[in-house]
Amino acid sequence: MSFGVLDQAMGLFAVTNIDDIVILALFFAQGAGHRGAARAVALGQYLGFLVILAVSVAAAFGATFLPEGAIPYLGLLPLALGIKAAVQAWRRRDDPGEDKAGEGRGPKILEVAAVTFANGGDNIGVYVPVFATAGVGGMTGYVAVFLVLVAVWLVAGRFFATRAAIAKALSRWGHILLPVVLIGIGLLILVEGGAFGR
């Protein structure tokens, strides 16, 4: 792989996934103190991103699993998860013994994967033309770099979630921030994708 492709792949990943660090930090904070939560976040992030890559690679070769008009409706996934998290936070608001940030449990693999995939709908639109013009060798290079950078993103998300000041804020406000961020992402995907008309 040439340095040009490496640089382009790193830049493309960073630009299309910068918001994921915040989401990962929130998921890691939600899972703080829950056994296996960090593994669930990592597996969910990889699973969701692998689906993004699979759809992008297939589309680059001419196969389309998702009609273009369906991509904005991926916003319904984080929207539904955000509403669910908000309802759980509301139900536990008066229970001082309840773990607010963790909501009594850590994040689930499929929840993290669903949010990652839905938030990556715009990634697919960017990756497909890049993959299609890169050829098989270039596409393989992009995919390899992206998969390494997912690990870097996971480390960064966990790093932010475990810094004393950030961890304290997420512990206190994470049960509110997670649903707000998920609902916001869902609405943004729906609106920017034209789900409500242009």
DODO-446864 format. One line per field, with one value per residue (C-alpha): residue number from 1; x, y, z. Coordinates in nm, 3 decimals. Each point is the difference from the previous one (the first is absolute). Layout:
N
resi NUM; ...;
X X; ...;
Y Y; ...;
Z Z; ...;
This chain:
198
resi 1; 2; 3; 4; 5; 6; 7; 8; 9; 10; 11; 12; 13; 14; 15; 16; 17; 18; 19; 20; 21; 22; 23; 24; 25; 26; 27; 28; 29; 30; 31; 32; 33; 34; 35; 36; 37; 38; 39; 40; 41; 42; 43; 44; 45; 46; 47; 48; 49; 50; 51; 52; 53; 54; 55; 56; 57; 58; 59; 60; 61; 62; 63; 64; 65; 66; 67; 68; 69; 70; 71; 72; 73; 74; 75; 76; 77; 78; 79; 80; 81; 82; 83; 84; 85; 86; 87; 88; 89; 90; 91; 92; 93; 94; 95; 96; 97; 98; 99; 100; 101; 102; 103; 104; 105; 106; 107; 108; 109; 110; 111; 112; 113; 114; 115; 116; 117; 118; 119; 120; 121; 122; 123; 124; 125; 126; 127; 128; 129; 130; 131; 132; 133; 134; 135; 136; 137; 138; 139; 140; 141; 142; 143; 144; 145; 146; 147; 148; 149; 150; 151; 152; 153; 154; 155; 156; 157; 158; 159; 160; 161; 162; 163; 164; 165; 166; 167; 168; 169; 170; 171; 172; 173; 174; 175; 176; 177; 178; 179; 180; 181; 182; 183; 184; 185; 186; 187; 188; 189; 190; 191; 192; 193; 194; 195; 196; 197; 198;
X 0.000; 0.139; 0.032; -0.249; -0.271; 0.092; -0.028; -0.325; -0.148; 0.094; -0.139; -0.321; -0.058; 0.064; -0.232; -0.285; 0.026; 0.098; -0.343; 0.041; 0.255; -0.268; -0.246; 0.263; 0.091; -0.368; -0.032; 0.318; -0.131; -0.335; 0.186; 0.231; -0.002; -0.189; 0.184; 0.060; -0.130; 0.323; 0.010; -0.365; 0.077; 0.304; -0.184; -0.302; 0.215; 0.184; -0.321; -0.171; 0.304; 0.046; -0.357; 0.074; 0.308; -0.185; -0.278; 0.255; 0.216; -0.303; -0.134; 0.341; -0.028; -0.350; -0.215; -0.234; -0.159; -0.154; -0.190; 0.132; -0.338; 0.023; 0.326; -0.160; -0.231; 0.302; -0.046; -0.292; 0.244; 0.185; -0.324; -0.176; 0.297; 0.019; -0.369; 0.039; 0.297; -0.195; -0.297; 0.234; 0.167; -0.341; -0.119; 0.314; 0.011; -0.120; 0.204; 0.318; 0.144; -0.023; 0.311; -0.109; 0.281; -0.019; -0.377; 0.045; 0.178; 0.271; -0.056; -0.095; 0.201; -0.293; -0.097; 0.352; 0.009; -0.338; 0.110; 0.334; -0.169; -0.273; 0.250; 0.209; -0.267; 0.181; 0.328; -0.142; -0.077; 0.362; 0.170; -0.177; 0.146; 0.343; -0.001; -0.133; 0.286; 0.272; -0.013; 0.026; 0.351; -0.080; -0.331; 0.176; 0.242; -0.283; -0.184; 0.315; 0.078; -0.362; -0.005; 0.321; -0.139; -0.319; 0.226; 0.162; -0.347; -0.095; 0.313; -0.074; -0.362; 0.101; 0.278; -0.246; -0.251; 0.263; 0.153; -0.092; -0.182; -0.173; -0.085; -0.151; -0.210; -0.109; -0.080; -0.219; -0.153; 0.057; -0.352; -0.128; 0.273; -0.027; -0.369; 0.043; 0.296; -0.173; -0.326; 0.198; 0.194; -0.320; -0.177; 0.308; 0.021; -0.372; 0.004; 0.328; -0.096; -0.324; -0.235; -0.243; 0.040; 0.249;
Y 0.000; 0.340; 0.283; 0.195; -0.262; -0.031; 0.376; 0.020; -0.294; 0.150; 0.340; -0.147; -0.210; 0.291; 0.237; -0.250; -0.137; 0.291; 0.002; -0.367; 0.087; 0.185; -0.286; -0.255; 0.203; 0.004; -0.376; -0.066; 0.227; -0.182; -0.327; 0.116; -0.257; -0.257; -0.321; -0.054; 0.344; 0.117; -0.321; 0.053; 0.354; -0.116; -0.293; 0.216; 0.272; -0.253; -0.179; 0.322; 0.122; -0.334; 0.027; 0.354; -0.133; -0.302; 0.220; 0.249; -0.266; -0.175; 0.330; 0.084; -0.323; 0.096; -0.186; 0.211; -0.148; 0.327; 0.219; 0.357; 0.118; -0.234; 0.140; 0.303; -0.238; -0.160; 0.296; -0.187; -0.243; 0.249; 0.196; -0.309; -0.093; 0.359; 0.005; -0.334; 0.135; 0.317; -0.203; -0.211; 0.313; 0.152; -0.313; -0.004; 0.375; -0.030; -0.306; 0.128; -0.351; -0.060; 0.030; 0.294; -0.003; -0.373; -0.026; -0.325; -0.177; 0.048; 0.065; -0.298; -0.105; 0.033; 0.343; 0.131; -0.166; 0.151; 0.350; -0.042; -0.121; 0.263; 0.277; -0.134; 0.045; 0.308; -0.195; -0.243; 0.286; 0.120; -0.341; -0.145; 0.236; -0.010; -0.381; -0.022; 0.210; -0.152; -0.347; -0.323; 0.070; 0.354; -0.107; -0.271; 0.262; 0.232; -0.279; -0.112; 0.356; 0.058; -0.316; 0.103; 0.349; -0.140; -0.135; 0.343; 0.157; -0.252; 0.084; 0.373; -0.044; -0.201; 0.248; 0.292; -0.199; -0.079; 0.348; 0.115; 0.321; -0.154; -0.321; 0.204; 0.204; -0.312; -0.178; 0.291; 0.089; -0.307; -0.131; 0.326; 0.050; -0.347; 0.027; 0.364; -0.089; -0.309; 0.187; 0.290; -0.234; -0.174; 0.328; 0.135; -0.310; 0.023; 0.373; 0.016; -0.308; 0.162; -0.241; 0.290; 0.141; 0.251;
Z 0.000; -0.096; 0.248; -0.211; 0.051; 0.368; 0.054; -0.196; 0.191; 0.337; -0.095; -0.142; 0.311; 0.236; -0.187; -0.026; 0.355; 0.224; 0.169; 0.094; 0.270; 0.198; -0.041; 0.102; 0.309; 0.097; -0.052; 0.202; 0.276; -0.005; 0.043; 0.278; 0.279; -0.207; -0.076; -0.372; -0.095; -0.165; -0.206; -0.101; -0.115; -0.199; -0.161; -0.077; -0.157; -0.215; -0.098; -0.103; -0.189; -0.177; -0.127; -0.125; -0.181; -0.143; -0.141; -0.136; -0.166; -0.149; -0.132; -0.148; -0.200; -0.113; 0.251; 0.211; 0.309; 0.109; -0.243; 0.019; 0.125; 0.301; 0.139; 0.175; 0.189; 0.169; 0.235; 0.153; 0.168; 0.225; 0.044; 0.139; 0.221; 0.126; 0.087; 0.177; 0.201; 0.083; 0.128; 0.215; 0.141; 0.075; 0.181; 0.218; 0.071; 0.361; 0.097; 0.170; 0.026; -0.374; -0.213; -0.215; -0.255; -0.053; 0.026; 0.190; -0.284; -0.255; -0.369; -0.216; -0.307; -0.241; 0.136; -0.059; -0.344; -0.095; 0.099; -0.180; -0.318; 0.003; 0.070; -0.291; -0.266; -0.124; 0.010; -0.255; -0.237; 0.027; -0.003; -0.306; -0.265; 0.167; 0.006; -0.356; -0.135; 0.221; -0.155; 0.198; 0.133; 0.109; 0.149; 0.202; 0.129; 0.102; 0.180; 0.186; 0.115; 0.104; 0.212; 0.179; 0.057; 0.155; 0.276; 0.035; 0.029; 0.268; 0.199; -0.036; 0.108; 0.304; 0.078; 0.007; 0.204; 0.266; 0.047; 0.350; -0.096; -0.302; 0.187; 0.285; -0.245; -0.192; 0.326; 0.105; -0.337; -0.221; 0.058; -0.155; -0.262; -0.158; -0.094; -0.110; -0.224; -0.145; -0.066; -0.150; -0.230; -0.105; -0.081; -0.180; -0.221; -0.078; -0.074; -0.195; -0.197; -0.110; 0.180; 0.057; -0.351; -0.132;
